Amino acid sequence: MLFRFADAVRRRLHKDVGRRGEDLAHRYLRRRKYVIVARNYRPVSGAPGEIDLIARAGNRLIFVEVKTRTSDAISFPERAVDGSKQRALIRAGREYARRANVAWSDVRFDVVAITGLKRPKIEHFEDAFTTVPSRDANGS
């Protein structure tokens, strides 16, 4: 029973750190003239994955994954965006772009890595990973 409680507390703290990181990334991007159009987008299709922030900059639609760590003692946050995570983001991004009628060529995937919360270090990796569009990415 104590282990379940400890796991629940750990999950809650993890969610709180993630939410705080998303708030910091949101403000960071807005200061850089990005227009945030969605937050915590989950595919309507029920496919796995969630896009933390969706932004516009010029004619680009930008899907942003936010990774937050309280310190870099264990690992750098951006390293957590592995192949599996990228595939989930791409699936969710394809669905969103299709529904928003945005050409896949106008889409970009960024990662915002945040280390520390009291004096956060924010790194923005533009075009952090790329993908070859699927045949149906533009609805064809």
N, C-alpha and C positions, 0 to 999 in steps of 0.2 A: 504494500500500500504506500509506503514512504517513497519507493522508487517511482511510482506513478505520479505522485505529487511533485517530486523533484523534476521529472520529465516535463510535466505541465508547466512548471515555473521556468524551466530552461527554454521551452518552446515560446512562452509568452515574452521572455526577455529577448529572444531572437527576433520575434515579430516587432517588438518595440524598437530595436536597433535598426531593423530594415525600414520601418516606417519613418524613423528620424532621418535616415540616409536619403530616402526618397524625397522628404521635405527639403533637405539641403540641396539635392540635385535639382529639384524643381526651381528653387530660388536662383541657383547658380545659372541654369539655362535661361531663365527669364531675364536675368541681368545681362545676358549675352544676346538678347533680342530674339530668342527662340519663342515661338508661340506654342504653348502646351495645349493640345487639343483633346487629350485623353490621359487618364491615369488608371493603372491597374486593369488594363484591358484583358479580358478573358475571351477566348474564341466562342462565338455563339454556337458553333458546331459541337462544342463539348470536347474538342481536341485538347490534349494537355498543353499547358504553357500559359504564361501570363506576361504581358508586356508592361513594365513598370511605368514608363512614360512614352507618350507619342507626341511628337512635336513637329512643327513646321518651321523651316528656315528657307526663305525664298520659295522656289518651286519644289523643294525637297520635302518628303515625308520621312521623318526620322524616328525609328524605333529605338528606345533607350533602355538598356538594362542597367540597373543600379545595383552595385555591390558594395556593402558596407562592412567594415571590420572595426572593432574597438581599438585594435592595434595591429601592427604588421609583424608581430612576433611569430605568428604561426605561418601566415602566407599573405601574399598580396591579393587584395580583393578581386582584381581583374582576372586572375588566374582561375577563378571559379566559373568563368564563362567557357566551359569546355564544349566539346563537340555535341554532346547530348543536349546541353542547354541551348546551344546555337540552333540545332535542328528544331527544338520546340519553339524558339523565338521566330524562326523562319516560317514555320507552319502558321503560327498565330499572325505573323506579319502578312503573309500571303492572303489569309482570310480578310484581314482588315483592309488591305489595299484593294482587294477585289470589291468589297462592300462599299468602299469610299470612291471607287472608280479612279484609282491612281495607278498610272503605269508603273510596272516593276522597275523600270529604269530610273524612276524618280524617287526610289526608296533607298535608305541607308540605315545601317545598324551601328549604333554607338554604344559604348560602355562608359559609365561614370563610376569611378572607383573612389570610395571615401574611406579614409583611414583616420580613426579617432573621432570622437564626438564633441569633446570640450573645445579643442582647437583643431577642427577637421582639416585634413589635407585632401583636396579634391583634384582628381585627375580626370580629364575628359579625353577619351580615345575615340576620335571621329573615324567613321568607316572601319570599325574595329574588326569586322569580319565581313566577307562577301559571300554571295551565293549565286549560283547559276539559276535563273528562273525556270520553273517547271513549265511544261507546255501550256498549262491552264492558268498561269499566273496573270495573264492579261485577259482572261475570260475566253480564250480561244481553245 
